[in-house]
Amino acid sequence: MTSPAAANRPGPVLALEYPMSLGVHDSYEEAQAVVDYLSDQEFPVDQCMIVGTDLKQVERVTGRLTTGRVALGGVASGVWLGLFVGLIFALFAPTGDALVTVLGAVAFGAFFGVVWALIGYAMTRGRRDFVSVTQVVATRYEVLTEHKHAERARELLDSRPGAPLG
């Protein structure tokens, strides 16, 4: 449990004072299962952390970037921005002019969205003609607990079904 003084102390929420390792796992699901088992045994899991280590960046290429695709993306983002601005302006427009205000802002946004997207694409000069999604992932997951609970946690984990005999 956290003392009242510690609860009022500024500092990172994602930290333990003196963490000790309970094990390293190859997948997040394995590490999560360890913490879930401890929770089922009424262990104070608020004193545990799962820490991803050995980080790597994975970039998944999802397609080719063409001028048409860039223009379409520019139109879409411009329409959304124009719709937002148009709706705000429509709040202050006379009653009959609200629709005209919104449609004008959408058209204006679409035009400038496509122009700016194409200018940005032209400035890359073909150095990145693909679309991708990037994610940082861990290759290993370590379960940590506060040092004062480590021995009990290890005893619980050693007594679980299927635990290796040591």
Buried (B, 14 or more C-beta within 10 A) or exposed (E): EEEEEEEEEEEEEEEBEEBBEBBBBEEBEBBBBBBEBBEEBEBBBEBBBBBBEEEEEEEEEEEEBEEEBBBEBBBBBBBBBBBBBBBEBBEEBEEEEBEEBBBBBBBBBBBBBBEEBBEEBEEEEEEEBEBEEEEEEBEBBBBBBBEEBBEBBBEBBEEEEEEEEE
